[in-house]
Amino acid sequence: MTFSQHIRAVLVLGLPLVGSHLAQFSVQVVDTVMLGWYDVTALAASVLATSFFFVIFIMGAGFSFAVMPMVAEAAASDNATRIRRVTRMGLWLSVLYGLVFLPLMIWSDPLLRALGQDPELSGLAQDYLAIAAFGLFPALLVMVLKSYLAALERTGVVLWVTILALVVNSALNYALIFGNLGAPEMGLKGAAIASVFSHAATLVALCVYVARGPATRDHVLFQRIWRPDPEAFREVFRLGWPIGLTNLAESGMFSASALIMGLIGTLPLAAHGIALQITAATFMIHVGLSQAATVRAGRAMGRRDWAGLALGGRAVVMLSMGAVVLATIAFLTVPELLMTGFLDPGDPDRDTILAIGASLLAVAALFQLVDAGQVMALGLLRGVQDTRWPMYAAALSYWGLGIPASYLLGVSFGMGGVGVWLGLVIGLMFAAAALWWRFARRLAELRTP
């Protein structure tokens, strides 16, 4: 394939994935916007709660991310049996993981208080998590099925089903947070209920498609799904747990940044939540492209096409850097416009929150560059099923450098939110450098006879 053909292939596969990630992320944005209009305290509590939920969720999603390159490689060699086996065990591992971590979310208040958070915010966060915890199971299973479908290059259905989840969540939020459409006014708890139902609706829709879809029904994925498969279980676990811990290291860094912001104050925490939502929305572009890179690399592995792997890697990086340029222009030129919809115009703290958020988005211009760089390298490494070394690199970069730097700059040196975000840039920069070095070395190893 030529370079332009690689670009086209990545776009065909990646754009629906980008769209699905943006739609999925919009579920969180809807929560943030509606809770911001409902009450600033509820918004701050939701930042803590959703950060806590996301840390647990993204670590468990490591098993679904492991399914993607394994299915892609098996699809390239037309091995339907292996596709079925590894996907089933990905579902098994996701359920088992959810059972282990469910209690931690239901009784999260003591842990949040121990981490120095405001008692009122911690109590409200636990109220949210005690309900949202039950959405962990469908959310993790959805991730496995999405990875399975993406590896088969059936990304269109992933997009449309995720849009369905967004519609369900938005309607339920409108009803349950504010008490519209005859529903009771439940505030933060209403947002949690809406989240659980949207995850469940997505799971049902995906299961129906997988069971009846023309490209998937021959895999009979759910037939005798209760039967254990120790060999495939071990394979998915061996590849998935380092991915889960890598996800934990990265997402935990962002969640820890929310905790550090909580030490600075409620208004900085609220501004941090809004600015992080905006940067995360643009980051979904890179996540979708990174997953496309994983699938393309996995299929190249199945064909033993190392030249195509290298050229495809350059194509996905070029597309990602183009998105970085566009996001940087927006962050530097119209920060208030990007943030204004998250807050009630009549909120007395609105101007203060917007000013803090604008300073954070200025730092995010650099933040986007290094964050995109590390996730692109990570996607390619997962495609060639190299997951353990990235785990070590992520732990060192994010927790050995990023979090300490955020605390020192933000709290100890008194730089506030800007200092916290500069610390995140430091961690991401070192991660990007380490992961690209590893991919270059891994590619050289694969090319060596």
WOVEN-V288723 format. One record per backbone hydrogen bond with DSSP energy under -1.0 kcal/mol. CO is the residue of the C=O (numbers start at 0). NH is the residue of the N-H. E is the energy in kcal/mol with one decimal. If there is no record, write none. Layout:
BEGIN
co->CO nh->NH e->E
co->CO nh->NH e->E
END
This chain:
BEGIN
co->1 nh->5 e->-2.0
co->2 nh->6 e->-2.4
co->3 nh->7 e->-2.3
co->4 nh->8 e->-2.5
co->5 nh->9 e->-2.6
co->6 nh->10 e->-2.2
co->7 nh->11 e->-2.5
co->8 nh->12 e->-2.0
co->9 nh->13 e->-3.7
co->10 nh->14 e->-2.6
co->13 nh->17 e->-3.2
co->14 nh->18 e->-2.9
co->15 nh->19 e->-2.5
co->16 nh->20 e->-2.5
co->17 nh->21 e->-2.6
co->18 nh->22 e->-2.5
co->19 nh->23 e->-2.8
co->20 nh->24 e->-2.9
co->21 nh->25 e->-2.0
co->24 nh->28 e->-2.1
co->25 nh->29 e->-2.9
co->26 nh->30 e->-1.7
co->27 nh->31 e->-2.6
co->28 nh->32 e->-3.2
co->29 nh->33 e->-2.6
co->30 nh->34 e->-2.6
co->31 nh->35 e->-2.3
co->32 nh->36 e->-2.0
co->33 nh->37 e->-1.5
co->34 nh->38 e->-3.0
co->38 nh->42 e->-1.9
co->39 nh->43 e->-2.6
co->40 nh->44 e->-2.4
co->41 nh->45 e->-2.1
co->42 nh->46 e->-1.8
co->43 nh->47 e->-1.7
co->44 nh->48 e->-2.7
co->45 nh->49 e->-3.0
co->46 nh->50 e->-1.8
co->47 nh->51 e->-2.2
co->48 nh->52 e->-2.7
co->49 nh->53 e->-2.7
co->50 nh->54 e->-1.9
co->51 nh->55 e->-1.6
co->52 nh->56 e->-2.9
co->53 nh->57 e->-3.2
co->54 nh->58 e->-1.4
co->55 nh->59 e->-1.8
co->56 nh->60 e->-1.8
co->58 nh->61 e->-1.3
co->59 nh->62 e->-1.3
co->60 nh->64 e->-2.3
co->61 nh->65 e->-1.5
co->62 nh->66 e->-1.3
co->63 nh->67 e->-1.2
co->65 nh->69 e->-1.3
co->66 nh->70 e->-2.8
co->67 nh->71 e->-2.4
co->68 nh->72 e->-2.4
co->69 nh->73 e->-2.1
co->70 nh->74 e->-2.8
co->71 nh->75 e->-1.9
co->72 nh->76 e->-1.1
co->73 nh->78 e->-2.8
co->74 nh->77 e->-1.2
co->78 nh->82 e->-1.8
co->79 nh->83 e->-2.2
co->80 nh->84 e->-2.4
co->81 nh->85 e->-2.5
co->82 nh->86 e->-1.7
co->83 nh->87 e->-2.3
co->84 nh->88 e->-2.0
co->85 nh->89 e->-1.6
co->86 nh->90 e->-1.9
co->87 nh->91 e->-2.3
co->88 nh->92 e->-2.6
co->89 nh->93 e->-1.7
co->90 nh->94 e->-2.0
co->91 nh->95 e->-2.3
co->92 nh->96 e->-2.3
co->93 nh->97 e->-2.2
co->94 nh->98 e->-2.0
co->95 nh->99 e->-1.5
co->96 nh->100 e->-1.9
co->97 nh->101 e->-1.4
co->100 nh->104 e->-1.0
co->101 nh->105 e->-1.8
co->102 nh->106 e->-2.2
co->107 nh->111 e->-2.4
co->108 nh->112 e->-2.4
co->109 nh->113 e->-2.2
co->110 nh->114 e->-1.3
co->111 nh->116 e->-2.0
co->112 nh->115 e->-2.0
co->117 nh->121 e->-2.7
co->118 nh->122 e->-2.3
co->119 nh->123 e->-2.1
co->120 nh->124 e->-2.4
co->121 nh->125 e->-2.1
co->122 nh->126 e->-1.8
co->123 nh->127 e->-1.8
co->124 nh->128 e->-2.6
co->125 nh->129 e->-2.6
co->127 nh->130 e->-1.0
co->127 nh->131 e->-2.8
co->128 nh->132 e->-2.3
co->130 nh->133 e->-1.4
co->131 nh->134 e->-2.0
co->132 nh->135 e->-1.6
co->134 nh->138 e->-2.0
co->135 nh->139 e->-2.4
co->136 nh->140 e->-2.3
co->137 nh->141 e->-2.4
co->138 nh->142 e->-1.6
co->139 nh->143 e->-1.7
co->140 nh->144 e->-2.2
co->141 nh->145 e->-2.6
co->142 nh->146 e->-2.2
co->143 nh->147 e->-2.4
co->144 nh->148 e->-2.4
co->145 nh->149 e->-2.7
co->146 nh->150 e->-2.3
co->147 nh->151 e->-1.1
co->148 nh->153 e->-3.1
co->149 nh->152 e->-1.7
co->154 nh->158 e->-1.9
co->155 nh->159 e->-2.2
co->156 nh->160 e->-2.4
co->157 nh->161 e->-1.7
co->158 nh->162 e->-2.0
co->159 nh->163 e->-1.7
co->160 nh->164 e->-1.8
co->161 nh->165 e->-1.9
co->162 nh->166 e->-2.2
co->163 nh->167 e->-2.4
co->164 nh->168 e->-2.7
co->165 nh->169 e->-2.6
co->166 nh->170 e->-2.3
co->167 nh->171 e->-2.3
co->168 nh->172 e->-2.6
co->169 nh->173 e->-2.4
co->170 nh->174 e->-1.8
co->171 nh->175 e->-3.3
co->172 nh->176 e->-2.5
co->174 nh->178 e->-1.1
co->175 nh->185 e->-3.1
co->176 nh->186 e->-1.5
co->179 nh->182 e->-2.1
co->185 nh->188 e->-1.4
co->186 nh->190 e->-1.4
co->187 nh->191 e->-1.6
co->188 nh->192 e->-2.2
co->189 nh->193 e->-2.2
co->190 nh->194 e->-1.9
co->191 nh->195 e->-2.0
co->192 nh->196 e->-2.2
co->193 nh->197 e->-2.1
co->194 nh->198 e->-2.0
co->195 nh->199 e->-2.1
co->196 nh->200 e->-2.4
co->197 nh->201 e->-1.9
co->198 nh->202 e->-2.1
co->199 nh->203 e->-2.3
co->200 nh->204 e->-2.1
co->201 nh->205 e->-2.4
co->202 nh->206 e->-2.5
co->203 nh->207 e->-2.1
co->204 nh->208 e->-1.9
co->205 nh->209 e->-2.9
co->206 nh->210 e->-2.3
co->207 nh->211 e->-1.7
co->208 nh->212 e->-3.6
co->212 nh->216 e->-2.6
co->215 nh->218 e->-1.8
co->216 nh->219 e->-1.5
co->219 nh->222 e->-1.1
co->221 nh->224 e->-1.2
co->223 nh->226 e->-1.6
co->228 nh->232 e->-2.8
co->229 nh->233 e->-2.4
co->230 nh->234 e->-1.9
co->231 nh->235 e->-2.7
co->232 nh->236 e->-2.4
co->233 nh->237 e->-2.9
co->234 nh->238 e->-2.0
co->235 nh->239 e->-2.6
co->236 nh->240 e->-2.6
co->239 nh->243 e->-2.8
co->240 nh->244 e->-2.2
co->241 nh->245 e->-2.3
co->242 nh->246 e->-3.0
co->243 nh->247 e->-2.3
co->244 nh->248 e->-2.5
co->245 nh->249 e->-2.1
co->246 nh->250 e->-3.2
co->247 nh->251 e->-2.6
co->248 nh->252 e->-1.0
co->249 nh->253 e->-1.5
co->250 nh->254 e->-2.6
co->251 nh->255 e->-2.9
co->252 nh->256 e->-1.7
co->253 nh->257 e->-1.3
co->254 nh->258 e->-1.7
co->255 nh->259 e->-2.5
co->256 nh->260 e->-2.3
co->257 nh->261 e->-2.0
co->258 nh->262 e->-1.1
co->259 nh->263 e->-1.0
co->260 nh->264 e->-2.2
co->264 nh->268 e->-1.7
co->265 nh->269 e->-2.4
co->266 nh->270 e->-2.5
co->267 nh->271 e->-2.7
co->268 nh->272 e->-2.3
co->269 nh->273 e->-1.9
co->270 nh->274 e->-2.9
co->271 nh->275 e->-2.7
co->272 nh->276 e->-1.6
co->273 nh->277 e->-1.9
co->274 nh->278 e->-2.4
co->275 nh->279 e->-2.4
co->276 nh->280 e->-1.7
co->277 nh->281 e->-1.6
co->278 nh->282 e->-1.9
co->279 nh->283 e->-1.2
co->281 nh->284 e->-1.2
co->282 nh->286 e->-2.1
co->283 nh->287 e->-2.4
co->284 nh->288 e->-2.1
co->285 nh->289 e->-2.5
co->286 nh->290 e->-2.3
co->287 nh->291 e->-2.0
co->288 nh->292 e->-2.2
co->289 nh->293 e->-2.0
co->290 nh->294 e->-2.3
co->291 nh->295 e->-2.7
co->292 nh->296 e->-2.7
co->293 nh->297 e->-2.5
co->294 nh->298 e->-2.4
co->295 nh->299 e->-2.0
co->296 nh->300 e->-2.2
co->297 nh->301 e->-1.8
co->298 nh->302 e->-1.6
co->299 nh->303 e->-1.2
co->299 nh->304 e->-2.4
co->304 nh->308 e->-1.6
co->305 nh->309 e->-2.1
co->306 nh->310 e->-2.3
co->307 nh->311 e->-2.6
co->308 nh->312 e->-1.9
co->309 nh->313 e->-1.8
co->310 nh->314 e->-1.9
co->311 nh->315 e->-2.2
co->312 nh->316 e->-1.8
co->313 nh->317 e->-2.0
co->314 nh->318 e->-1.9
co->315 nh->319 e->-2.0
co->316 nh->320 e->-2.5
co->317 nh->321 e->-1.7
co->318 nh->322 e->-1.6
co->319 nh->323 e->-1.7
co->320 nh->324 e->-2.0
co->321 nh->325 e->-1.6
co->322 nh->326 e->-2.2
co->323 nh->327 e->-2.6
co->324 nh->328 e->-1.9
co->325 nh->329 e->-1.7
co->326 nh->330 e->-2.6
co->327 nh->331 e->-2.0
co->328 nh->332 e->-1.6
co->329 nh->333 e->-2.2
co->333 nh->337 e->-1.7
co->334 nh->338 e->-1.4
co->335 nh->339 e->-2.1
co->338 nh->341 e->-2.0
co->339 nh->342 e->-1.1
co->343 nh->346 e->-2.1
co->346 nh->349 e->-1.7
co->348 nh->352 e->-2.3
co->349 nh->353 e->-2.5
co->350 nh->354 e->-2.1
co->351 nh->355 e->-2.2
co->352 nh->356 e->-2.6
co->353 nh->357 e->-2.3
co->354 nh->358 e->-1.5
co->355 nh->359 e->-1.6
co->356 nh->360 e->-2.2
co->357 nh->361 e->-1.4
co->358 nh->362 e->-1.2
co->359 nh->363 e->-1.7
co->362 nh->365 e->-1.1
co->362 nh->366 e->-1.9
co->363 nh->367 e->-2.5
co->365 nh->369 e->-1.6
co->366 nh->370 e->-2.2
co->367 nh->371 e->-2.5
co->368 nh->372 e->-1.8
co->369 nh->373 e->-2.0
co->370 nh->374 e->-1.9
co->371 nh->375 e->-1.9
co->372 nh->376 e->-1.6
co->373 nh->377 e->-2.1
co->374 nh->378 e->-2.1
co->375 nh->379 e->-1.9
co->376 nh->380 e->-2.3
co->377 nh->381 e->-2.3
co->378 nh->382 e->-1.7
co->379 nh->383 e->-1.4
co->380 nh->385 e->-2.9
co->381 nh->384 e->-1.6
co->386 nh->390 e->-1.0
co->387 nh->391 e->-1.6
co->388 nh->392 e->-2.3
co->389 nh->393 e->-2.6
co->390 nh->394 e->-2.4
co->391 nh->395 e->-2.2
co->392 nh->396 e->-2.5
co->393 nh->397 e->-2.9
co->394 nh->398 e->-1.6
co->394 nh->399 e->-1.1
co->396 nh->401 e->-2.3
co->397 nh->402 e->-2.5
co->400 nh->404 e->-2.2
co->401 nh->405 e->-2.3
co->402 nh->406 e->-2.5
co->403 nh->407 e->-2.6
co->404 nh->408 e->-2.7
co->405 nh->409 e->-2.6
co->406 nh->410 e->-2.5
co->406 nh->411 e->-1.8
co->407 nh->412 e->-2.9
co->408 nh->414 e->-2.2
co->409 nh->415 e->-1.9
co->415 nh->419 e->-1.8
co->416 nh->420 e->-2.2
co->417 nh->421 e->-2.2
co->418 nh->422 e->-1.8
co->419 nh->423 e->-1.4
co->420 nh->424 e->-1.9
co->421 nh->425 e->-1.8
co->422 nh->426 e->-1.9
co->423 nh->427 e->-2.4
co->424 nh->428 e->-2.4
co->425 nh->429 e->-1.8
co->426 nh->430 e->-1.8
co->427 nh->431 e->-2.6
co->428 nh->432 e->-2.0
co->429 nh->433 e->-2.2
co->430 nh->434 e->-2.6
co->431 nh->435 e->-2.1
co->432 nh->436 e->-1.8
co->433 nh->437 e->-2.0
co->434 nh->438 e->-2.4
co->435 nh->439 e->-2.3
co->436 nh->440 e->-2.0
co->437 nh->441 e->-2.9
co->438 nh->442 e->-2.8
co->439 nh->443 e->-1.8
co->440 nh->444 e->-2.0
co->441 nh->445 e->-2.2
co->442 nh->446 e->-1.9
co->443 nh->447 e->-1.0
END
